[in-house]
Amino acid sequence: MAEKNQSNGIGLGTLLFLIFLILKLTDNIDWSWWWVTAPLWIPLAIVSAIAVIAAVVAVFEHNNKK
């Protein structure tokens, strides 16, 4: 049977979030919650922005072919 490539480890974003969360909850940093949770939402925002840009480029390419 073929082996599956699976990652059972914790990701870098999750690790950073946990570190920031612990530091925030122990009052070692005085950051906004937006920055504490940034390792979770920034990658999603980047992927979403790339998808939007790709869709806009595809629409322009489709309209230019007509």
A tleap script that builds the chain and sets N, CA, C and O, in Angstrom:
source leaprc.protein.ff14SB
mol = sequence {
  NMET ALA GLU LYS ASN GLN SER ASN GLY ILE
  GLY LEU GLY THR LEU LEU PHE LEU ILE PHE
  LEU ILE LEU LYS LEU THR ASP ASN ILE ASP
  TRP SER TRP TRP TRP VAL THR ALA PRO LEU
  TRP ILE PRO LEU ALA ILE VAL SER ALA ILE
  ALA VAL ILE ALA ALA VAL VAL ALA VAL PHE
  GLU HIE ASN ASN LYS CLYS
}
set mol.1.N position { 0.848 -1.174 0.000 }
set mol.1.CA position { 0.000 0.000 0.000 }
set mol.1.C position { 0.893 1.236 0.000 }
set mol.1.O position { 1.937 1.254 0.652 }
set mol.2.N position { 0.487 2.249 -0.720 }
set mol.2.CA position { 1.277 3.475 -0.834 }
set mol.2.C position { 1.218 4.271 0.472 }
set mol.2.O position { 0.191 4.333 1.148 }
set mol.3.N position { 2.355 4.872 0.793 }
set mol.3.CA position { 2.410 5.696 1.995 }
set mol.3.C position { 1.836 7.074 1.707 }
set mol.3.O position { 2.014 7.617 0.617 }
set mol.4.N position { 1.157 7.625 2.678 }
set mol.4.CA position { 0.598 8.968 2.557 }
set mol.4.C position { 1.520 9.949 3.254 }
set mol.4.O position { 2.048 9.665 4.329 }
set mol.5.N position { 1.710 11.101 2.638 }
set mol.5.CA position { 2.504 12.154 3.270 }
set mol.5.C position { 1.605 12.927 4.224 }
set mol.5.O position { 0.767 13.720 3.797 }
set mol.6.N position { 1.782 12.694 5.492 }
set mol.6.CA position { 0.984 13.367 6.496 }
set mol.6.C position { 1.888 14.085 7.471 }
set mol.6.O position { 2.943 13.583 7.859 }
set mol.7.N position { 1.455 15.264 7.857 }
set mol.7.CA position { 2.188 16.021 8.855 }
set mol.7.C position { 1.410 15.958 10.153 }
set mol.7.O position { 0.325 16.530 10.262 }
set mol.8.N position { 1.949 15.279 11.119 }
set mol.8.CA position { 1.293 15.172 12.412 }
set mol.8.C position { 1.816 16.196 13.408 }
set mol.8.O position { 1.348 16.270 14.544 }
set mol.9.N position { 2.792 16.986 12.970 }
set mol.9.CA position { 3.383 17.974 13.855 }
set mol.9.C position { 2.588 19.263 13.887 }
set mol.9.O position { 1.623 19.440 13.143 }
set mol.10.N position { 3.007 20.151 14.756 }
set mol.10.CA position { 2.364 21.452 14.902 }
set mol.10.C position { 3.002 22.421 13.912 }
set mol.10.O position { 4.216 22.399 13.713 }
set mol.11.N position { 2.195 23.261 13.300 }
set mol.11.CA position { 2.700 24.212 12.332 }
set mol.11.C position { 3.357 25.412 12.989 }
set mol.11.O position { 3.158 25.678 14.174 }
set mol.12.N position { 4.146 26.134 12.199 }
set mol.12.CA position { 4.848 27.309 12.721 }
set mol.12.C position { 3.858 28.371 13.185 }
set mol.12.O position { 4.052 28.974 14.241 }
set mol.13.N position { 2.804 28.607 12.415 }
set mol.13.CA position { 1.811 29.606 12.808 }
set mol.13.C position { 1.128 29.255 14.116 }
set mol.13.O position { 0.915 30.119 14.967 }
set mol.14.N position { 0.789 27.999 14.271 }
set mol.14.CA position { 0.151 27.555 15.506 }
set mol.14.C position { 1.100 27.677 16.688 }
set mol.14.O position { 0.701 28.086 17.778 }
set mol.15.N position { 2.354 27.320 16.466 }
set mol.15.CA position { 3.353 27.436 17.522 }
set mol.15.C position { 3.539 28.890 17.955 }
set mol.15.O position { 3.578 29.184 19.150 }
set mol.16.N position { 3.654 29.798 16.983 }
set mol.16.CA position { 3.784 31.220 17.312 }
set mol.16.C position { 2.556 31.724 18.058 }
set mol.16.O position { 2.675 32.471 19.030 }
set mol.17.N position { 1.371 31.311 17.598 }
set mol.17.CA position { 0.146 31.724 18.280 }
set mol.17.C position { 0.143 31.264 19.733 }
set mol.17.O position { -0.201 32.032 20.631 }
set mol.18.N position { 0.524 30.015 19.961 }
set mol.18.CA position { 0.534 29.507 21.338 }
set mol.18.C position { 1.535 30.262 22.204 }
set mol.18.O position { 1.254 30.561 23.365 }
set mol.19.N position { 2.691 30.567 21.646 }
set mol.19.CA position { 3.689 31.343 22.399 }
set mol.19.C position { 3.144 32.731 22.718 }
set mol.19.O position { 3.226 33.184 23.859 }
set mol.20.N position { 2.589 33.406 21.714 }
set mol.20.CA position { 2.036 34.742 21.938 }
set mol.20.C position { 0.880 34.700 22.929 }
set mol.20.O position { 0.749 35.593 23.766 }
set mol.21.N position { 0.038 33.668 22.841 }
set mol.21.CA position { -1.098 33.530 23.756 }
set mol.21.C position { -0.625 33.384 25.191 }
set mol.21.O position { -1.145 34.043 26.091 }
set mol.22.N position { 0.349 32.531 25.403 }
set mol.22.CA position { 0.880 32.337 26.762 }
set mol.22.C position { 1.496 33.638 27.281 }
set mol.22.O position { 1.282 34.012 28.434 }
set mol.23.N position { 2.260 34.325 26.429 }
set mol.23.CA position { 2.858 35.593 26.855 }
set mol.23.C position { 1.800 36.641 27.178 }
set mol.23.O position { 1.951 37.402 28.134 }
set mol.24.N position { 0.727 36.683 26.383 }
set mol.24.CA position { -0.358 37.646 26.626 }
set mol.24.C position { -1.091 37.319 27.931 }
set mol.24.O position { -1.364 38.209 28.736 }
set mol.25.N position { -1.403 36.048 28.130 }
set mol.25.CA position { -2.165 35.656 29.317 }
set mol.25.C position { -1.352 35.783 30.601 }
set mol.25.O position { -1.926 35.922 31.681 }
set mol.26.N position { -0.043 35.737 30.502 }
set mol.26.CA position { 0.808 35.906 31.689 }
set mol.26.C position { 1.297 37.347 31.836 }
set mol.26.O position { 2.161 37.629 32.666 }
set mol.27.N position { 0.750 38.253 31.037 }
set mol.27.CA position { 1.065 39.686 31.077 }
set mol.27.C position { 2.532 39.999 30.802 }
set mol.27.O position { 3.062 40.986 31.312 }
set mol.28.N position { 3.191 39.163 29.998 }
set mol.28.CA position { 4.566 39.445 29.607 }
set mol.28.C position { 4.630 40.347 28.378 }
set mol.28.O position { 5.648 40.994 28.132 }
set mol.29.N position { 3.551 40.388 27.612 }
set mol.29.CA position { 3.454 41.316 26.484 }
set mol.29.C position { 2.140 42.072 26.608 }
set mol.29.O position { 1.164 41.557 27.153 }
set mol.30.N position { 2.127 43.282 26.105 }
set mol.30.CA position { 0.935 44.119 26.168 }
set mol.30.C position { 0.436 44.410 24.753 }
set mol.30.O position { 0.162 45.555 24.395 }
set mol.31.N position { 0.326 43.341 23.959 }
set mol.31.CA position { -0.102 43.482 22.570 }
set mol.31.C position { -1.615 43.411 22.477 }
set mol.31.O position { -2.296 42.879 23.353 }
set mol.32.N position { -2.116 43.969 21.380 }
set mol.32.CA position { -3.523 43.811 21.051 }
set mol.32.C position { -3.780 42.340 20.720 }
set mol.32.O position { -2.881 41.613 20.298 }
set mol.33.N position { -5.037 41.923 20.923 }
set mol.33.CA position { -5.391 40.549 20.567 }
set mol.33.C position { -5.257 40.312 19.071 }
set mol.33.O position { -5.041 39.178 18.645 }
set mol.34.N position { -5.382 41.368 18.261 }
set mol.34.CA position { -5.178 41.228 16.810 }
set mol.34.C position { -3.786 40.703 16.514 }
set mol.34.O position { -3.624 39.838 15.653 }
set mol.35.N position { -2.773 41.213 17.216 }
set mol.35.CA position { -1.399 40.770 16.973 }
set mol.35.C position { -1.119 39.409 17.581 }
set mol.35.O position { -0.309 38.648 17.051 }
set mol.36.N position { -1.776 39.095 18.681 }
set mol.36.CA position { -1.597 37.780 19.292 }
set mol.36.C position { -2.127 36.690 18.350 }
set mol.36.O position { -1.526 35.625 18.211 }
set mol.37.N position { -3.251 36.976 17.716 }
set mol.37.CA position { -3.856 35.996 16.806 }
set mol.37.C position { -3.358 36.131 15.364 }
set mol.37.O position { -3.798 35.379 14.495 }
set mol.38.N position { -2.463 37.063 15.099 }
set mol.38.CA position { -1.963 37.294 13.733 }
set mol.38.C position { -1.377 36.051 13.067 }
set mol.38.O position { -1.599 35.870 11.869 }
set mol.39.N position { -0.643 35.183 13.764 }
set mol.39.CA position { -0.128 33.990 13.082 }
set mol.39.C position { -1.234 33.080 12.534 }
set mol.39.O position { -0.966 32.241 11.674 }
set mol.40.N position { -2.452 33.232 13.011 }
set mol.40.CA position { -3.561 32.425 12.511 }
set mol.40.C position { -4.231 33.069 11.302 }
set mol.40.O position { -4.590 32.366 10.357 }
set mol.41.N position { -4.409 34.399 11.308 }
set mol.41.CA position { -5.184 35.028 10.235 }
set mol.41.C position { -4.346 35.640 9.129 }
set mol.41.O position { -4.861 35.811 8.024 }
set mol.42.N position { -3.101 35.975 9.357 }
set mol.42.CA position { -2.288 36.578 8.298 }
set mol.42.C position { -2.078 35.614 7.118 }
set mol.42.O position { -2.222 36.042 5.973 }
set mol.43.N position { -1.742 34.330 7.345 }
set mol.43.CA position { -1.620 33.433 6.190 }
set mol.43.C position { -2.926 33.305 5.398 }
set mol.43.O position { -2.904 33.231 4.170 }
set mol.44.N position { -4.049 33.279 6.097 }
set mol.44.CA position { -5.346 33.219 5.419 }
set mol.44.C position { -5.586 34.475 4.597 }
set mol.44.O position { -6.098 34.395 3.480 }
set mol.45.N position { -5.222 35.636 5.138 }
set mol.45.CA position { -5.379 36.897 4.416 }
set mol.45.C position { -4.498 36.933 3.170 }
set mol.45.O position { -4.923 37.430 2.127 }
set mol.46.N position { -3.282 36.415 3.270 }
set mol.46.CA position { -2.373 36.396 2.119 }
set mol.46.C position { -2.919 35.484 1.024 }
set mol.46.O position { -2.932 35.863 -0.147 }
set mol.47.N position { -3.369 34.291 1.391 }
set mol.47.CA position { -3.934 33.362 0.410 }
set mol.47.C position { -5.187 33.951 -0.225 }
set mol.47.O position { -5.392 33.810 -1.430 }
set mol.48.N position { -6.020 34.604 0.565 }
set mol.48.CA position { -7.228 35.232 0.032 }
set mol.48.C position { -6.887 36.358 -0.938 }
set mol.48.O position { -7.528 36.491 -1.981 }
set mol.49.N position { -5.891 37.163 -0.608 }
set mol.49.CA position { -5.478 38.252 -1.493 }
set mol.49.C position { -4.938 37.704 -2.811 }
set mol.49.O position { -5.236 38.247 -3.875 }
set mol.50.N position { -4.154 36.642 -2.748 }
set mol.50.CA position { -3.634 36.032 -3.972 }
set mol.50.C position { -4.775 35.481 -4.822 }
set mol.50.O position { -4.756 35.616 -6.045 }
set mol.51.N position { -5.762 34.865 -4.188 }
set mol.51.CA position { -6.911 34.336 -4.925 }
set mol.51.C position { -7.707 35.452 -5.593 }
set mol.51.O position { -8.148 35.300 -6.733 }
set mol.52.N position { -7.894 36.559 -4.903 }
set mol.52.CA position { -8.624 37.692 -5.486 }
set mol.52.C position { -7.848 38.269 -6.664 }
set mol.52.O position { -8.432 38.566 -7.706 }
set mol.53.N position { -6.539 38.430 -6.508 }
set mol.53.CA position { -5.711 38.960 -7.600 }
set mol.53.C position { -5.757 38.022 -8.799 }
set mol.53.O position { -5.872 38.478 -9.936 }
set mol.54.N position { -5.668 36.724 -8.560 }
set mol.54.CA position { -5.732 35.750 -9.653 }
set mol.54.C position { -7.078 35.806 -10.360 }
set mol.54.O position { -7.137 35.696 -11.585 }
set mol.55.N position { -8.154 35.975 -9.607 }
set mol.55.CA position { -9.483 36.065 -10.218 }
set mol.55.C position { -9.621 37.327 -11.060 }
set mol.55.O position { -10.199 37.284 -12.146 }
set mol.56.N position { -9.099 38.447 -10.575 }
set mol.56.CA position { -9.161 39.699 -11.330 }
set mol.56.C position { -8.356 39.582 -12.622 }
set mol.56.O position { -8.810 40.017 -13.681 }
set mol.57.N position { -7.167 38.998 -12.536 }
set mol.57.CA position { -6.343 38.809 -13.730 }
set mol.57.C position { -7.053 37.892 -14.717 }
set mol.57.O position { -7.034 38.147 -15.921 }
set mol.58.N position { -7.674 36.834 -14.225 }
set mol.58.CA position { -8.390 35.915 -15.113 }
set mol.58.C position { -9.553 36.604 -15.808 }
set mol.58.O position { -9.796 36.368 -16.991 }
set mol.59.N position { -10.266 37.444 -15.092 }
set mol.59.CA position { -11.392 38.173 -15.692 }
set mol.59.C position { -10.888 39.132 -16.779 }
set mol.59.O position { -11.477 39.211 -17.857 }
set mol.60.N position { -9.808 39.853 -16.499 }
set mol.60.CA position { -9.246 40.766 -17.501 }
set mol.60.C position { -8.738 40.013 -18.709 }
set mol.60.O position { -8.932 40.468 -19.836 }
set mol.61.N position { -8.095 38.876 -18.512 }
set mol.61.CA position { -7.605 38.073 -19.631 }
set mol.61.C position { -8.757 37.559 -20.463 }
set mol.61.O position { -8.685 37.543 -21.692 }
set mol.62.N position { -9.821 37.139 -19.799 }
set mol.62.CA position { -11.005 36.626 -20.517 }
set mol.62.C position { -11.670 37.738 -21.335 }
set mol.62.O position { -12.106 37.515 -22.464 }
set mol.63.N position { -11.743 38.939 -20.748 }
set mol.63.CA position { -12.368 40.065 -21.463 }
set mol.63.C position { -11.507 40.544 -22.613 }
set mol.63.O position { -12.051 41.011 -23.613 }
set mol.64.N position { -10.188 40.451 -22.519 }
set mol.64.CA position { -9.301 40.897 -23.584 }
set mol.64.C position { -9.313 39.944 -24.770 }
set mol.64.O position { -8.974 40.358 -25.879 }
set mol.65.N position { -9.689 38.690 -24.579 }
set mol.65.CA position { -9.729 37.724 -25.671 }
set mol.65.C position { -10.959 37.907 -26.544 }
set mol.65.O position { -10.979 37.426 -27.677 }
set mol.66.N position { -11.964 38.575 -26.061 }
set mol.66.CA position { -13.209 38.771 -26.821 }
set mol.66.C position { -13.071 39.823 -27.857 }
set mol.66.O position { -14.026 40.106 -28.579 }
savepdb mol mol.pdb
quit
